[in-house]
Amino acid sequence: MASGPPGGTDSLLEGHPRYSKIRDLGKGAYGAVVHARDTETMEDVALKFIERGPQNVNKYVEREILNHMKLRHPHIIGLREVFLTANHLVLAMEFAAGGDLFKYVSSRKSLGEPEARWFFQQLIVGIDYCHRMGVASRDIKLENTLLDGSPRPLIKLADFGFSKDDQQSAPTSRVGTPAYLAPEVIVSKPGTHYDGKKADLWSCGVLLYILVTGTYPFQRVKDSTMKGPQKLNAILNRILAVDYIFPERKRLSPECKDLISSLLVLDPNARPDIPAIQAHPWYRVDLNPAALSFNDTLVADSLANATPDSVYEDIRSIVRDAQQVVRGKPQHAGKEGRRGPYI
């Protein structure tokens, strides 16, 4: 697995004709994310660097890009362009100045119901748009929910690396973050499939639980004494048993508990769909009525102005090129420096 560029992230944009680095945002097995400035527009962007080669640039990377391209929404991080350098495939995305919801909640331990509701209302609007565009996230979590940095933060959904489109094969893989996995995802096997959109709604229930309690529903204090595989198995078994309780120290309204409990049910078909979530009394508090029809125009516009097939083909070509490791060439030269079209 890759562990970041050998020369550090400072070398990633050295000599780049368009982007200049501001600071590091994070590193992972795939490469790194950098906060940069677009010197042509003077806008801040987030650049996700994925090291070239088949071990890093796989089907999930291509799916992440192709599915993200379809999604143009105020509550979804915008994908601006895709380009190659000699060593990396790079995704240029909208920059979220407020960080992620995990850090936001961690700094406050938990949120009061009004603030949690504000975020959850936005989350459901964003997920509704994704689902109506045929895309299931399959990795809804606090870390993938970014904030725009305004005084009353607006959320931006990010990271579609595990996403599935209705036009692709039905979901069968156990992908996502263990603490948020729906039971049907855990027990999925090759040859069987599950509904990725209904699994998303389970994850929304987990996220809401964390917002209002500051804890994960299927983790226990004693888990800290367990080794990795033992701890993971304990969490997955509790998910399969839907074994969670609401902490007594946190006084939650009956309506809040009811909504969470309706989402965290074993049978995917028993979970409320998005219209039912939006009709729930807890969700409706302080909700602008326009939010209920907010996506109608956006979905219609997205479908009417779909990305041309030629752009998808160009992106697939860039991804294929990114699977090849290029050695001994300048960082930003020739084909390795070519850019995909703006999305």
PEURQUI-V635352 format. One record per pair of residues at least 24 apart in sequence whose C-alpha atoms are under 10 Angstrom apart, sorted by the first residue. I is the first residue (numbers start at 1). J is the second residue. D is the distance in whole Angstrom. If there is no record, write none. Layout:
i = (I | I)
j = (J | J)
d = (D | D)
This chain:
i = (1 | 1 | 1 | 1 | 1 | 1 | 1 | 2 | 2 | 2 | 2 | 2 | 2 | 2 | 2 | 2 | 2 | 2 | 3 | 3 | 3 | 3 | 3 | 3 | 3 | 4 | 4 | 4 | 4 | 4 | 4 | 4 | 4 | 4 | 5 | 5 | 5 | 5 | 5 | 5 | 5 | 8 | 9 | 9 | 9 | 10 | 11 | 12 | 12 | 12 | 12 | 12 | 12 | 12 | 13 | 13 | 13 | 13 | 14 | 14 | 15 | 15 | 15 | 16 | 16 | 16 | 16 | 16 | 17 | 17 | 18 | 19 | 19 | 19 | 19 | 19 | 20 | 20 | 21 | 21 | 21 | 22 | 25 | 29 | 30 | 30 | 30 | 30 | 31 | 31 | 31 | 31 | 32 | 33 | 33 | 33 | 34 | 34 | 35 | 35 | 35 | 35 | 35 | 35 | 36 | 36 | 37 | 38 | 43 | 43 | 44 | 44 | 44 | 44 | 44 | 45 | 45 | 45 | 45 | 45 | 45 | 45 | 45 | 45 | 45 | 46 | 46 | 46 | 46 | 46 | 46 | 46 | 46 | 46 | 46 | 46 | 47 | 47 | 47 | 47 | 47 | 47 | 47 | 47 | 47 | 47 | 48 | 48 | 48 | 48 | 48 | 48 | 48 | 49 | 49 | 49 | 49 | 49 | 49 | 49 | 49 | 49 | 50 | 50 | 50 | 50 | 50 | 50 | 50 | 51 | 51 | 51 | 51 | 51 | 51 | 51 | 51 | 51 | 52 | 52 | 52 | 52 | 52 | 52 | 52 | 52 | 52 | 52 | 52 | 52 | 52 | 52 | 52 | 53 | 53 | 53 | 53 | 53 | 53 | 53 | 53 | 53 | 53 | 53 | 54 | 54 | 54 | 54 | 54 | 54 | 55 | 56 | 56 | 56 | 56 | 57 | 57 | 57 | 57 | 57 | 57 | 57 | 57 | 58 | 58 | 58 | 58 | 59 | 59 | 59 | 60 | 60 | 60 | 60 | 60 | 61 | 61 | 61 | 61 | 61 | 61 | 62 | 62 | 62 | 62 | 62 | 62 | 63 | 63 | 63 | 63 | 63 | 63 | 63 | 63 | 64 | 64 | 64 | 64 | 64 | 64 | 64 | 65 | 65 | 65 | 65 | 65 | 65 | 65 | 65 | 65 | 66 | 66 | 66 | 66 | 66 | 66 | 66 | 66 | 66 | 66 | 67 | 67 | 67 | 67 | 67 | 67 | 67 | 67 | 67 | 67 | 67 | 67 | 68 | 68 | 68 | 68 | 68 | 68 | 68 | 68 | 68 | 69 | 69 | 69 | 69 | 69 | 69 | 69 | 70 | 70 | 70 | 70 | 70 | 70 | 70 | 70 | 70 | 70 | 70 | 71 | 71 | 71 | 71 | 71 | 71 | 71 | 71 | 71 | 71 | 71 | 71 | 72 | 72 | 72 | 72 | 72 | 72 | 72 | 72 | 73 | 73 | 73 | 73 | 73 | 73 | 73 | 73 | 73 | 73 | 74 | 74 | 74 | 74 | 74 | 74 | 74 | 74 | 75 | 75 | 75 | 75 | 75 | 75 | 75 | 75 | 75 | 75 | 75 | 75 | 75 | 75 | 75 | 75 | 76 | 76 | 76 | 76 | 76 | 76 | 76 | 76 | 76 | 76 | 76 | 76 | 77 | 77 | 77 | 77 | 77 | 77 | 77 | 77 | 77 | 78 | 78 | 78 | 78 | 79 | 79 | 79 | 80 | 80 | 80 | 80 | 81 | 81 | 81 | 81 | 81 | 81 | 82 | 82 | 82 | 82 | 82 | 82 | 82 | 82 | 82 | 83 | 83 | 83 | 83 | 83 | 83 | 83 | 83 | 83 | 83 | 83 | 83 | 84 | 84 | 84 | 84 | 84 | 84 | 84 | 84 | 84 | 84 | 84 | 84 | 84 | 84 | 85 | 85 | 85 | 85 | 85 | 85 | 85 | 85 | 85 | 85 | 85 | 85 | 85 | 86 | 86 | 86 | 86 | 86 | 86 | 86 | 86 | 86 | 86 | 86 | 86 | 86 | 86 | 86 | 87 | 87 | 87 | 87 | 87 | 87 | 87 | 87 | 87 | 87 | 88 | 88 | 88 | 88 | 88 | 88 | 88 | 89 | 89 | 89 | 89 | 89 | 89 | 89 | 90 | 90 | 91 | 92 | 93 | 94 | 94 | 94 | 95 | 95 | 95 | 95 | 95 | 96 | 96 | 96 | 96 | 96 | 96 | 96 | 96 | 96 | 96 | 97 | 97 | 97 | 97 | 97 | 97 | 98 | 98 | 98 | 98 | 98 | 98 | 98 | 98 | 98 | 99 | 99 | 99 | 99 | 99 | 99 | 99 | 99 | 100 | 100 | 100 | 100 | 100 | 100 | 100 | 100 | 100 | 100 | 100 | 100 | 100 | 101 | 101 | 101 | 101 | 101 | 101 | 101 | 101 | 101 | 101 | 101 | 101 | 102 | 102 | 102 | 102 | 102 | 102 | 102 | 102 | 102 | 102 | 103 | 103 | 103 | 104 | 104 | 104 | 104 | 104 | 105 | 105 | 105 | 105 | 105 | 105 | 106 | 106 | 106 | 106 | 108 | 108 | 109 | 109 | 109 | 109 | 109 | 109 | 110 | 110 | 110 | 110 | 110 | 110 | 110 | 110 | 111 | 111 | 111 | 111 | 111 | 112 | 112 | 112 | 112 | 112 | 112 | 113 | 113 | 113 | 113 | 113 | 113 | 113 | 113 | 113 | 114 | 114 | 114 | 114 | 114 | 115 | 115 | 115 | 115 | 116 | 116 | 116 | 116 | 116 | 116 | 116 | 117 | 117 | 117 | 117 | 117 | 117 | 117 | 117 | 117 | 117 | 118 | 118 | 118 | 118 | 118 | 118 | 118 | 118 | 119 | 119 | 119 | 119 | 119 | 119 | 119 | 119 | 120 | 120 | 120 | 120 | 120 | 120 | 120 | 121 | 121 | 121 | 121 | 121 | 121 | 121 | 121 | 121 | 122 | 122 | 122 | 122 | 122 | 123 | 123 | 123 | 123 | 123 | 123 | 123 | 124 | 124 | 124 | 124 | 124 | 124 | 124 | 125 | 125 | 125 | 125 | 125 | 125 | 125 | 126 | 126 | 126 | 126 | 127 | 127 | 127 | 127 | 127 | 127 | 128 | 128 | 128 | 128 | 128 | 128 | 129 | 129 | 129 | 129 | 129 | 129 | 130 | 130 | 130 | 130 | 130 | 130 | 131 | 131 | 131 | 131 | 131 | 131 | 131 | 132 | 132 | 132 | 132 | 132 | 132 | 133 | 133 | 133 | 133 | 133 | 133 | 133 | 134 | 134 | 134 | 134 | 134 | 134 | 135 | 135 | 135 | 135 | 135 | 135 | 135 | 135 | 135 | 136 | 136 | 136 | 136 | 136 | 136 | 136 | 136 | 136 | 136 | 136 | 136 | 136 | 136 | 137 | 137 | 137 | 137 | 137 | 137 | 137 | 137 | 137 | 137 | 137 | 138 | 138 | 138 | 138 | 138 | 138 | 138 | 138 | 138 | 138 | 138 | 138 | 138 | 138 | 138 | 138 | 138 | 138 | 138 | 138 | 139 | 139 | 139 | 139 | 139 | 139 | 139 | 139 | 139 | 139 | 139 | 139 | 140 | 140 | 140 | 140 | 140 | 140 | 140 | 140 | 140 | 140 | 140 | 140 | 141 | 141 | 141 | 141 | 141 | 141 | 141 | 141 | 141 | 141 | 141 | 141 | 142 | 142 | 142 | 142 | 142 | 142 | 142 | 163 | 164 | 164 | 165 | 166 | 166 | 169 | 170 | 170 | 170 | 171 | 171 | 171 | 172 | 176 | 177 | 178 | 178 | 178 | 178 | 178 | 178 | 179 | 179 | 179 | 179 | 179 | 179 | 179 | 179 | 179 | 179 | 179 | 180 | 180 | 180 | 180 | 180 | 180 | 180 | 180 | 180 | 181 | 181 | 181 | 181 | 181 | 182 | 182 | 182 | 182 | 182 | 182 | 182 | 182 | 182 | 182 | 183 | 183 | 183 | 183 | 183 | 183 | 183 | 183 | 183 | 183 | 183 | 183 | 184 | 184 | 184 | 184 | 184 | 185 | 186 | 186 | 186 | 186 | 187 | 187 | 194 | 195 | 195 | 196 | 197 | 197 | 197 | 198 | 198 | 198 | 198 | 198 | 198 | 198 | 198 | 198 | 199 | 199 | 199 | 200 | 201 | 201 | 201 | 201 | 201 | 201 | 201 | 201 | 202 | 202 | 202 | 202 | 202 | 202 | 202 | 202 | 202 | 202 | 203 | 203 | 204 | 204 | 204 | 205 | 205 | 205 | 205 | 205 | 205 | 205 | 205 | 206 | 206 | 206 | 206 | 207 | 208 | 208 | 208 | 208 | 208 | 209 | 209 | 209 | 209 | 209 | 209 | 209 | 212 | 212 | 212 | 212 | 212 | 212 | 213 | 213 | 213 | 213 | 213 | 213 | 213 | 214 | 214 | 215 | 215 | 216 | 217 | 217 | 217 | 217 | 217 | 217 | 217 | 218 | 218 | 218 | 218 | 219 | 219 | 220 | 239 | 239 | 239 | 240 | 240 | 241 | 241 | 242 | 253 | 254 | 255 | 255 | 255 | 255 | 256 | 256 | 256 | 256 | 257 | 258 | 259 | 307 | 311 | 311 | 311 | 311 | 312 | 312 | 312 | 314 | 314 | 314 | 315 | 315 | 315 | 316)
j = (28 | 29 | 30 | 31 | 51 | 55 | 56 | 27 | 28 | 29 | 30 | 31 | 32 | 50 | 51 | 52 | 55 | 56 | 27 | 28 | 29 | 30 | 31 | 32 | 51 | 28 | 29 | 30 | 31 | 32 | 33 | 49 | 50 | 51 | 31 | 32 | 49 | 50 | 51 | 87 | 88 | 32 | 33 | 34 | 49 | 34 | 331 | 49 | 85 | 86 | 87 | 88 | 331 | 332 | 47 | 85 | 331 | 332 | 331 | 332 | 330 | 331 | 332 | 85 | 331 | 332 | 333 | 337 | 332 | 337 | 42 | 43 | 44 | 45 | 47 | 92 | 44 | 45 | 45 | 46 | 47 | 46 | 99 | 56 | 55 | 56 | 57 | 61 | 56 | 88 | 89 | 90 | 90 | 90 | 91 | 92 | 92 | 95 | 92 | 93 | 94 | 95 | 96 | 97 | 92 | 95 | 95 | 92 | 94 | 95 | 93 | 94 | 95 | 96 | 97 | 78 | 79 | 80 | 91 | 92 | 93 | 94 | 95 | 96 | 97 | 77 | 79 | 80 | 90 | 91 | 92 | 93 | 94 | 95 | 96 | 97 | 80 | 81 | 82 | 89 | 90 | 91 | 92 | 93 | 94 | 95 | 82 | 88 | 89 | 90 | 91 | 92 | 93 | 83 | 84 | 85 | 87 | 88 | 89 | 90 | 91 | 92 | 84 | 87 | 88 | 89 | 90 | 91 | 322 | 85 | 86 | 87 | 88 | 89 | 90 | 322 | 323 | 325 | 84 | 85 | 86 | 87 | 88 | 89 | 90 | 319 | 320 | 321 | 322 | 323 | 324 | 325 | 326 | 87 | 88 | 89 | 319 | 320 | 321 | 322 | 323 | 324 | 325 | 326 | 319 | 320 | 322 | 323 | 324 | 325 | 323 | 88 | 89 | 322 | 323 | 88 | 89 | 319 | 320 | 321 | 322 | 323 | 324 | 319 | 320 | 322 | 323 | 161 | 162 | 319 | 160 | 161 | 162 | 163 | 164 | 89 | 160 | 161 | 162 | 163 | 319 | 161 | 315 | 316 | 318 | 319 | 320 | 160 | 161 | 162 | 163 | 164 | 165 | 168 | 316 | 137 | 159 | 160 | 161 | 162 | 163 | 164 | 91 | 159 | 160 | 161 | 163 | 312 | 315 | 316 | 319 | 160 | 161 | 163 | 165 | 307 | 311 | 312 | 313 | 315 | 316 | 130 | 133 | 134 | 135 | 136 | 137 | 160 | 161 | 162 | 163 | 164 | 165 | 130 | 135 | 137 | 158 | 159 | 160 | 161 | 163 | 343 | 306 | 307 | 311 | 312 | 315 | 342 | 343 | 130 | 133 | 134 | 135 | 165 | 302 | 303 | 305 | 306 | 307 | 343 | 126 | 129 | 130 | 133 | 134 | 135 | 298 | 299 | 302 | 303 | 306 | 343 | 129 | 130 | 133 | 298 | 299 | 301 | 302 | 343 | 125 | 126 | 129 | 130 | 156 | 157 | 295 | 298 | 299 | 302 | 122 | 125 | 126 | 154 | 155 | 156 | 157 | 298 | 122 | 123 | 124 | 125 | 126 | 127 | 129 | 145 | 146 | 147 | 148 | 154 | 155 | 156 | 157 | 158 | 123 | 126 | 127 | 129 | 130 | 145 | 146 | 155 | 156 | 157 | 158 | 159 | 145 | 146 | 147 | 148 | 155 | 156 | 157 | 158 | 159 | 156 | 157 | 158 | 343 | 158 | 342 | 343 | 340 | 341 | 342 | 343 | 315 | 339 | 340 | 341 | 342 | 343 | 315 | 318 | 319 | 338 | 339 | 340 | 341 | 342 | 343 | 315 | 318 | 319 | 322 | 335 | 336 | 337 | 338 | 339 | 340 | 341 | 342 | 318 | 319 | 321 | 322 | 331 | 332 | 333 | 334 | 335 | 336 | 337 | 338 | 339 | 340 | 322 | 326 | 329 | 330 | 331 | 332 | 333 | 334 | 335 | 336 | 337 | 338 | 339 | 322 | 324 | 325 | 326 | 327 | 328 | 329 | 330 | 331 | 332 | 333 | 334 | 335 | 336 | 337 | 322 | 324 | 325 | 326 | 327 | 329 | 330 | 331 | 332 | 336 | 322 | 323 | 325 | 326 | 331 | 336 | 337 | 318 | 319 | 321 | 322 | 323 | 336 | 337 | 322 | 339 | 340 | 342 | 158 | 148 | 156 | 158 | 146 | 147 | 148 | 149 | 156 | 145 | 146 | 147 | 148 | 149 | 150 | 154 | 155 | 156 | 158 | 146 | 147 | 148 | 149 | 150 | 153 | 146 | 147 | 148 | 149 | 150 | 151 | 153 | 154 | 155 | 143 | 144 | 145 | 146 | 147 | 148 | 149 | 155 | 141 | 142 | 143 | 144 | 145 | 146 | 147 | 148 | 149 | 155 | 156 | 157 | 158 | 141 | 142 | 143 | 144 | 145 | 146 | 147 | 153 | 155 | 156 | 207 | 211 | 141 | 142 | 143 | 144 | 145 | 146 | 207 | 210 | 211 | 214 | 142 | 143 | 146 | 142 | 143 | 146 | 147 | 211 | 142 | 210 | 211 | 212 | 213 | 214 | 210 | 211 | 214 | 215 | 211 | 214 | 210 | 211 | 212 | 213 | 214 | 215 | 209 | 210 | 211 | 212 | 213 | 214 | 215 | 250 | 210 | 211 | 212 | 213 | 214 | 211 | 212 | 213 | 250 | 251 | 252 | 208 | 211 | 212 | 213 | 251 | 252 | 253 | 256 | 282 | 212 | 282 | 283 | 285 | 286 | 152 | 153 | 211 | 212 | 207 | 208 | 209 | 210 | 211 | 212 | 213 | 208 | 211 | 212 | 256 | 282 | 283 | 284 | 285 | 286 | 287 | 152 | 153 | 154 | 155 | 283 | 285 | 286 | 287 | 145 | 147 | 152 | 153 | 154 | 155 | 208 | 211 | 155 | 204 | 205 | 207 | 208 | 211 | 283 | 155 | 277 | 278 | 283 | 284 | 285 | 286 | 287 | 291 | 154 | 155 | 156 | 157 | 291 | 154 | 155 | 156 | 157 | 204 | 207 | 208 | 201 | 204 | 274 | 275 | 277 | 278 | 283 | 274 | 278 | 291 | 292 | 293 | 294 | 295 | 155 | 156 | 157 | 295 | 157 | 197 | 200 | 201 | 204 | 274 | 197 | 273 | 274 | 275 | 295 | 299 | 294 | 295 | 296 | 298 | 299 | 302 | 157 | 163 | 165 | 197 | 295 | 299 | 165 | 166 | 196 | 197 | 198 | 200 | 274 | 166 | 197 | 295 | 296 | 299 | 300 | 165 | 166 | 298 | 299 | 300 | 302 | 303 | 164 | 165 | 166 | 167 | 168 | 197 | 160 | 163 | 164 | 165 | 166 | 167 | 168 | 196 | 197 | 160 | 162 | 163 | 164 | 165 | 166 | 171 | 195 | 196 | 197 | 198 | 199 | 200 | 201 | 161 | 162 | 163 | 164 | 165 | 176 | 196 | 197 | 199 | 200 | 203 | 162 | 163 | 164 | 171 | 174 | 175 | 176 | 177 | 180 | 181 | 182 | 185 | 195 | 196 | 197 | 198 | 199 | 200 | 201 | 203 | 163 | 175 | 176 | 177 | 178 | 180 | 181 | 196 | 199 | 200 | 203 | 204 | 176 | 177 | 180 | 181 | 199 | 200 | 201 | 202 | 203 | 204 | 206 | 207 | 176 | 177 | 179 | 180 | 181 | 200 | 203 | 204 | 206 | 207 | 208 | 210 | 180 | 204 | 206 | 207 | 208 | 210 | 211 | 196 | 196 | 197 | 196 | 196 | 197 | 193 | 194 | 195 | 196 | 195 | 196 | 197 | 196 | 203 | 203 | 218 | 232 | 233 | 235 | 236 | 239 | 203 | 206 | 207 | 216 | 217 | 218 | 219 | 232 | 235 | 236 | 239 | 204 | 205 | 206 | 207 | 216 | 217 | 218 | 236 | 239 | 206 | 235 | 236 | 239 | 240 | 206 | 236 | 239 | 240 | 242 | 264 | 265 | 266 | 267 | 268 | 236 | 237 | 238 | 239 | 240 | 241 | 242 | 264 | 265 | 266 | 267 | 268 | 239 | 240 | 266 | 267 | 268 | 240 | 236 | 237 | 239 | 240 | 236 | 240 | 268 | 268 | 269 | 268 | 268 | 273 | 274 | 263 | 267 | 268 | 269 | 270 | 271 | 272 | 273 | 274 | 263 | 268 | 271 | 263 | 263 | 264 | 268 | 271 | 272 | 273 | 274 | 277 | 260 | 261 | 262 | 263 | 264 | 265 | 266 | 268 | 271 | 272 | 263 | 264 | 260 | 263 | 264 | 259 | 260 | 261 | 262 | 263 | 264 | 265 | 271 | 260 | 261 | 263 | 264 | 260 | 256 | 257 | 259 | 260 | 263 | 246 | 256 | 257 | 259 | 260 | 261 | 264 | 246 | 250 | 251 | 252 | 256 | 257 | 246 | 247 | 248 | 249 | 250 | 251 | 252 | 247 | 250 | 246 | 247 | 244 | 242 | 243 | 244 | 245 | 246 | 247 | 264 | 242 | 243 | 244 | 245 | 243 | 244 | 244 | 264 | 265 | 266 | 265 | 266 | 265 | 266 | 266 | 282 | 282 | 280 | 281 | 282 | 283 | 280 | 281 | 282 | 283 | 282 | 282 | 283 | 343 | 340 | 341 | 342 | 343 | 340 | 341 | 343 | 339 | 340 | 341 | 339 | 340 | 341 | 340)
d = (9 | 6 | 7 | 9 | 10 | 7 | 8 | 10 | 8 | 5 | 6 | 6 | 10 | 9 | 7 | 10 | 9 | 8 | 8 | 7 | 5 | 7 | 6 | 9 | 9 | 7 | 7 | 7 | 5 | 6 | 10 | 9 | 9 | 8 | 7 | 8 | 9 | 10 | 8 | 9 | 9 | 10 | 9 | 8 | 9 | 9 | 9 | 8 | 9 | 10 | 9 | 9 | 8 | 10 | 10 | 9 | 8 | 9 | 8 | 9 | 10 | 8 | 7 | 9 | 8 | 6 | 9 | 9 | 8 | 10 | 10 | 10 | 9 | 9 | 9 | 10 | 10 | 10 | 10 | 10 | 9 | 10 | 9 | 8 | 9 | 6 | 9 | 10 | 9 | 9 | 10 | 10 | 10 | 9 | 9 | 10 | 10 | 10 | 10 | 10 | 10 | 7 | 10 | 10 | 9 | 9 | 10 | 10 | 9 | 9 | 9 | 7 | 6 | 9 | 9 | 10 | 10 | 9 | 10 | 7 | 6 | 5 | 5 | 8 | 10 | 10 | 10 | 10 | 10 | 8 | 6 | 5 | 6 | 5 | 8 | 10 | 10 | 10 | 10 | 10 | 6 | 6 | 5 | 6 | 9 | 9 | 10 | 9 | 8 | 5 | 5 | 7 | 8 | 10 | 9 | 9 | 9 | 6 | 6 | 5 | 7 | 9 | 10 | 8 | 5 | 5 | 6 | 8 | 9 | 10 | 10 | 6 | 4 | 6 | 9 | 8 | 9 | 9 | 9 | 9 | 8 | 6 | 5 | 6 | 10 | 9 | 10 | 9 | 5 | 6 | 6 | 6 | 8 | 9 | 9 | 9 | 10 | 9 | 9 | 6 | 4 | 5 | 5 | 9 | 10 | 9 | 8 | 5 | 7 | 8 | 8 | 10 | 10 | 9 | 8 | 9 | 8 | 7 | 8 | 10 | 7 | 6 | 9 | 9 | 9 | 10 | 8 | 9 | 10 | 9 | 9 | 5 | 6 | 8 | 9 | 10 | 9 | 6 | 9 | 10 | 8 | 8 | 8 | 7 | 10 | 6 | 9 | 8 | 7 | 8 | 7 | 8 | 9 | 9 | 10 | 10 | 7 | 5 | 4 | 7 | 6 | 9 | 8 | 9 | 8 | 8 | 10 | 9 | 8 | 9 | 9 | 9 | 10 | 10 | 9 | 10 | 10 | 7 | 10 | 8 | 8 | 10 | 9 | 9 | 7 | 9 | 9 | 7 | 9 | 10 | 7 | 7 | 7 | 9 | 9 | 10 | 9 | 8 | 6 | 9 | 9 | 9 | 9 | 7 | 10 | 9 | 10 | 10 | 6 | 9 | 7 | 9 | 9 | 10 | 7 | 9 | 10 | 7 | 7 | 9 | 10 | 8 | 7 | 7 | 10 | 9 | 10 | 9 | 8 | 10 | 10 | 10 | 9 | 9 | 10 | 8 | 9 | 9 | 7 | 9 | 10 | 7 | 8 | 9 | 9 | 10 | 9 | 7 | 9 | 9 | 10 | 10 | 8 | 9 | 9 | 7 | 9 | 10 | 7 | 8 | 10 | 8 | 5 | 9 | 9 | 9 | 9 | 9 | 10 | 7 | 6 | 4 | 6 | 9 | 10 | 7 | 9 | 9 | 9 | 9 | 9 | 8 | 5 | 4 | 6 | 10 | 9 | 8 | 10 | 10 | 9 | 5 | 6 | 6 | 9 | 9 | 9 | 9 | 9 | 10 | 8 | 6 | 10 | 9 | 5 | 5 | 10 | 7 | 6 | 6 | 5 | 6 | 7 | 8 | 9 | 9 | 6 | 5 | 7 | 8 | 9 | 9 | 7 | 9 | 9 | 10 | 8 | 7 | 6 | 4 | 5 | 9 | 10 | 7 | 9 | 8 | 7 | 9 | 8 | 10 | 10 | 8 | 5 | 5 | 6 | 7 | 8 | 9 | 9 | 10 | 9 | 6 | 5 | 8 | 9 | 8 | 5 | 5 | 8 | 9 | 9 | 10 | 8 | 6 | 7 | 9 | 6 | 7 | 5 | 6 | 8 | 9 | 9 | 5 | 7 | 8 | 9 | 7 | 7 | 8 | 9 | 9 | 7 | 9 | 8 | 7 | 10 | 9 | 9 | 9 | 9 | 10 | 8 | 8 | 9 | 6 | 9 | 9 | 10 | 10 | 9 | 10 | 10 | 10 | 10 | 9 | 10 | 9 | 9 | 8 | 10 | 10 | 10 | 6 | 6 | 5 | 7 | 10 | 10 | 9 | 8 | 10 | 8 | 7 | 5 | 5 | 8 | 10 | 7 | 5 | 5 | 4 | 7 | 10 | 8 | 9 | 9 | 9 | 10 | 9 | 6 | 6 | 8 | 7 | 10 | 10 | 7 | 6 | 7 | 6 | 4 | 6 | 9 | 10 | 9 | 9 | 10 | 10 | 9 | 5 | 6 | 8 | 6 | 6 | 7 | 10 | 8 | 10 | 10 | 9 | 8 | 5 | 5 | 8 | 8 | 9 | 10 | 9 | 9 | 10 | 8 | 8 | 10 | 9 | 10 | 10 | 9 | 10 | 9 | 8 | 7 | 9 | 10 | 7 | 10 | 10 | 7 | 10 | 10 | 8 | 10 | 9 | 9 | 8 | 5 | 8 | 10 | 7 | 6 | 6 | 5 | 4 | 8 | 9 | 9 | 6 | 5 | 7 | 7 | 8 | 6 | 9 | 10 | 10 | 9 | 10 | 8 | 6 | 10 | 10 | 8 | 8 | 8 | 9 | 10 | 10 | 10 | 8 | 9 | 9 | 10 | 9 | 9 | 10 | 7 | 9 | 9 | 6 | 6 | 10 | 8 | 9 | 9 | 9 | 8 | 7 | 9 | 8 | 9 | 9 | 9 | 9 | 9 | 10 | 9 | 9 | 9 | 8 | 10 | 10 | 10 | 8 | 8 | 7 | 9 | 9 | 9 | 8 | 10 | 8 | 7 | 9 | 8 | 10 | 9 | 8 | 7 | 9 | 10 | 10 | 8 | 9 | 8 | 7 | 9 | 10 | 9 | 10 | 7 | 8 | 8 | 8 | 10 | 10 | 9 | 8 | 7 | 10 | 8 | 8 | 10 | 9 | 9 | 7 | 8 | 10 | 8 | 7 | 9 | 8 | 7 | 9 | 8 | 9 | 8 | 9 | 9 | 9 | 9 | 10 | 7 | 9 | 8 | 10 | 9 | 6 | 9 | 8 | 7 | 10 | 10 | 10 | 10 | 9 | 10 | 9 | 9 | 9 | 9 | 7 | 10 | 9 | 9 | 10 | 10 | 9 | 9 | 7 | 10 | 8 | 9 | 10 | 7 | 10 | 8 | 8 | 8 | 5 | 5 | 8 | 10 | 9 | 9 | 7 | 6 | 4 | 6 | 9 | 10 | 9 | 8 | 9 | 9 | 5 | 5 | 6 | 8 | 9 | 9 | 5 | 5 | 9 | 9 | 7 | 10 | 8 | 6 | 4 | 7 | 9 | 9 | 8 | 8 | 9 | 7 | 10 | 6 | 6 | 8 | 9 | 9 | 7 | 6 | 9 | 9 | 8 | 9 | 9 | 10 | 6 | 8 | 10 | 7 | 6 | 10 | 8 | 7 | 8 | 5 | 6 | 10 | 8 | 8 | 10 | 9 | 8 | 8 | 10 | 8 | 8 | 7 | 9 | 10 | 7 | 9 | 9 | 6 | 7 | 9 | 8 | 9 | 8 | 9 | 7 | 10 | 10 | 7 | 8 | 8 | 6 | 10 | 10 | 10 | 10 | 10 | 7 | 10 | 9 | 9 | 9 | 7 | 9 | 9 | 9 | 10 | 9 | 7 | 8 | 8 | 7 | 6 | 10 | 9 | 10 | 10 | 10 | 8 | 10 | 8 | 7 | 9 | 9 | 8 | 10 | 7 | 8 | 7 | 8 | 9 | 7 | 8 | 8 | 8 | 9 | 6 | 8 | 9 | 9 | 9 | 10 | 9 | 9 | 10 | 8 | 8 | 10 | 9 | 9 | 7 | 8 | 10 | 8 | 9 | 8 | 10 | 9 | 8 | 9 | 9 | 6 | 5 | 8 | 8 | 9 | 9 | 6 | 9 | 9 | 10 | 8 | 8 | 8 | 8 | 10 | 7 | 9 | 9 | 8 | 10 | 9 | 9 | 8 | 9 | 10 | 10 | 9 | 10 | 9 | 10 | 6 | 8 | 10 | 7 | 9 | 8 | 10 | 10 | 7 | 10 | 10 | 7 | 9 | 9 | 8 | 8 | 8 | 8 | 10 | 9 | 10 | 9 | 5 | 6 | 8 | 9 | 8 | 8 | 10 | 8 | 8 | 9 | 8 | 9 | 8 | 5 | 8 | 8 | 5 | 6 | 10 | 10 | 8 | 10 | 8 | 7 | 9 | 9 | 10 | 9 | 7 | 10 | 9 | 9 | 9 | 10 | 7 | 9 | 10 | 10 | 8 | 9 | 8 | 9 | 10 | 8 | 7 | 10 | 9 | 6 | 9 | 9 | 10 | 9 | 10 | 9 | 9 | 9 | 8 | 5 | 7 | 8 | 9 | 10 | 8 | 7 | 6 | 9 | 10 | 8 | 9 | 9 | 10 | 9 | 10 | 7 | 10 | 8 | 7 | 9 | 9 | 8 | 7 | 5 | 9 | 10 | 9 | 6 | 8 | 9 | 9 | 8 | 8 | 8 | 7 | 9 | 8 | 10 | 10 | 10 | 10 | 7 | 8 | 9 | 6 | 8 | 10)
